[in-house]
């Protein structure tokens, strides 16, 4: 099974709204079966609802947090260092009191 997918990415610190989804869908018309809209920002509830509108080309949404998780999952462009740091300091007063 194969189908055409187009994606669009947005470097936003704010929110993606339904108009962005509609604009992307319009640009996809006749060119793809599905879309993926990726943003470094957030996605409004109305934008998510717009992606599921009956009879319209489906669009998957990936927000900034989801993008970061996917980059980590596939080790793409990120370095992950897992550290456990314990800072232990001697309490001299306690030792002197015994």
C-alpha positions as CSV (number, residue, x, y, z in Angstrom):
1,X,0.0,0.0,0.0
2,X,1.3,3.4,-0.8
3,X,0.0,6.9,-0.6
4,X,1.3,10.4,-1.1
5,X,2.1,12.5,2.0
6,X,3.1,16.1,2.2
7,X,4.4,17.8,5.3
8,X,4.8,21.4,6.4
9,X,6.9,22.6,9.3
10,X,6.4,25.8,11.3
11,X,9.0,27.3,13.6
12,X,6.6,29.0,16.0
13,X,6.8,29.8,19.7
14,X,3.0,30.4,19.7
15,X,0.0,28.4,18.7
16,X,-1.0,26.8,15.4
17,X,-4.7,27.6,14.8
18,X,-7.3,26.1,12.4
19,X,-6.5,28.7,9.7
20,X,-3.0,27.2,9.4
21,X,-4.5,23.7,9.0
22,X,-6.9,25.0,6.3
23,X,-4.2,26.8,4.4
24,X,-2.0,23.7,4.4
25,X,-4.9,21.5,3.3
26,X,-5.6,23.9,0.4
27,X,-2.0,23.8,-0.7
28,X,-2.2,19.9,-0.6
29,X,-5.4,19.7,-2.7
30,X,-4.9,17.2,-5.5
31,X,-1.3,16.6,-4.6
32,X,-1.4,14.2,-1.6
33,X,-3.6,11.8,0.3
34,X,-2.5,12.9,3.7
35,X,-0.6,15.6,5.4
36,X,1.7,16.1,8.4
37,X,2.0,19.5,10.1
38,X,4.9,19.9,12.4
39,X,5.5,22.9,14.7
40,X,7.9,23.8,17.4
41,X,5.0,25.6,19.2
42,X,1.7,24.3,20.3
43,X,-1.6,23.4,18.6
44,X,-5.0,24.7,19.6
45,X,-8.0,22.5,20.2
46,X,-9.8,24.0,17.2
47,X,-6.8,23.2,15.0
48,X,-6.9,19.6,16.1
49,X,-10.7,19.5,15.4
50,X,-10.0,20.9,11.9
51,X,-7.7,18.0,11.1
52,X,-10.6,15.6,11.6
53,X,-13.2,17.3,9.6
54,X,-15.4,14.9,7.6
55,X,-14.6,14.6,3.9
56,X,-11.4,16.6,4.2
57,X,-7.9,15.4,3.6
58,X,-6.6,14.1,6.9
59,X,-3.7,15.9,8.6
60,X,-1.6,14.6,11.5
61,X,-0.2,17.2,13.9
62,X,3.0,17.1,15.8
63,X,3.7,19.9,18.4
64,X,7.0,20.9,19.9
65,X,7.0,18.4,22.8
66,X,6.0,15.5,20.5
67,X,8.7,16.6,18.0
68,X,11.3,16.5,20.7
69,X,10.2,13.0,21.8
70,X,10.4,11.7,18.2
71,X,13.9,13.2,17.8
72,X,15.0,11.5,21.0
73,X,13.3,8.2,20.0
74,X,15.2,8.1,16.7
75,X,18.4,9.8,18.0
76,X,18.1,12.4,15.3
77,X,20.0,15.6,16.0
78,X,20.1,15.2,19.7
79,X,22.6,13.8,22.2
80,X,21.1,12.2,25.3
81,X,23.2,11.9,28.4
82,X,21.6,10.2,31.3
83,X,23.1,11.3,34.5
84,X,22.5,10.8,38.2
85,X,24.3,13.4,40.2
86,X,24.5,13.2,44.0
87,X,26.0,16.1,45.8
88,X,27.1,15.0,49.3
89,X,28.6,17.4,51.7
90,X,30.1,16.6,55.0
91,X,28.4,18.1,58.1
92,X,31.4,18.8,60.2
93,X,29.3,20.0,63.1
94,X,27.5,16.7,63.4
95,X,30.8,14.8,63.5
96,X,32.4,17.2,66.0
97,X,29.3,16.7,68.3
98,X,29.7,12.9,68.7
